[in-house]
Amino acid sequence: MPKIRLYDLRHWYATTTYMKIRDPFHLQRLMGHRNLTTTQRYVHLANMLVNYSDEYTVKVAKTLNEACQLIESGFEYVTEMDDAKIFKKRK
């Protein structure tokens, strides 16, 4: 069994958190880094692990049931416009 250090868990947490939120400034505050260059290690590692695309699939829900179905299928809420809720999901 490999030896796992506390910092290994910290690196894993920071990398997976960045993969979810994709906000280096939020991650910097979360991890307590004084300098953004320290946080960029996790950004670089996450970008090597996952090929990110800035393309999204966008769906509109007009009812609560439609919104629930979109969330269950992996879409995230963006905003509301003209009594309809807009959701997005990476391609």
matplotlib code that plots the C-alpha trace (Angstrom):
import matplotlib.pyplot as plt

x = [0.0, 1.5, 2.2, -0.2, 0.8, -1.4, -0.2, -1.1, -4.7, -4.5, -3.2, -5.9, -8.6, -7.4, -7.1, -10.6, -12.1, -10.6, -12.0, -15.4, -15.4, -12.8, -12.2, -8.5, -9.3, -11.9, -9.5, -6.7, -8.9, -10.1, -6.6, -5.2, -2.5, -1.0, 0.2, -1.8, 1.2, 1.0, -2.6, -1.7, 0.0, -3.4, -4.8, -2.0, -2.4, -6.2, -5.8, -3.4, -5.8, -8.9, -9.3, -11.6, -13.9, -15.4, -18.4, -21.7, -25.0, -27.7, -31.3, -34.3, -36.8, -40.2, -41.6, -40.2, -40.4, -38.2, -35.7, -35.5, -34.9, -32.1, -30.4, -30.6, -29.0, -26.0, -27.0, -26.2, -28.4, -27.3, -30.0, -33.7, -35.0, -38.6, -40.1, -37.7, -34.7, -31.5, -29.1, -25.8, -23.6, -20.1, -20.0]
y = [0.0, 3.4, 5.9, 8.8, 12.1, 14.9, 17.1, 14.4, 14.7, 18.5, 18.4, 16.0, 18.1, 21.3, 19.7, 18.1, 21.3, 23.4, 20.9, 21.5, 25.3, 26.5, 29.6, 30.1, 33.0, 31.1, 28.2, 30.6, 31.8, 28.3, 26.9, 30.0, 30.8, 34.3, 34.2, 33.1, 31.3, 28.7, 28.1, 27.8, 24.5, 22.9, 24.7, 23.3, 19.8, 19.9, 21.1, 18.2, 15.7, 16.9, 18.4, 21.3, 22.6, 26.1, 24.8, 24.3, 22.7, 25.1, 24.2, 26.2, 25.0, 26.6, 24.3, 22.9, 19.4, 20.4, 22.1, 19.0, 16.8, 19.0, 19.1, 15.3, 14.9, 17.1, 20.6, 23.5, 26.6, 29.8, 32.5, 33.2, 35.2, 35.8, 33.3, 30.6, 29.1, 28.7, 25.8, 24.8, 21.7, 21.2, 19.3]
z = [0.0, -1.0, 1.7, 1.6, 3.2, 4.5, 1.7, -0.9, 0.3, 0.2, -3.4, -4.4, -2.7, -4.4, -7.8, -7.7, -6.3, -9.2, -11.7, -10.3, -9.8, -12.4, -10.4, -9.3, -7.1, -5.1, -4.8, -3.7, -0.8, 0.0, 0.3, 2.1, -0.5, -0.3, -3.9, -6.9, -8.4, -5.7, -6.7, -10.3, -9.6, -9.1, -12.2, -14.3, -12.9, -13.4, -17.0, -17.7, -16.3, -18.1, -21.5, -20.8, -23.4, -23.2, -25.3, -23.5, -24.2, -23.1, -22.2, -21.0, -18.4, -18.1, -15.4, -12.1, -13.5, -16.5, -14.2, -12.0, -15.0, -16.3, -12.9, -12.6, -16.0, -15.0, -16.0, -13.7, -13.2, -14.8, -14.6, -15.1, -18.0, -19.2, -16.6, -17.9, -16.2, -18.2, -17.6, -19.0, -19.2, -20.7, -24.0]

ax = plt.figure().add_subplot(projection="3d")
ax.plot(x, y, z, "-o")
ax.set_aspect("equal")
plt.show()
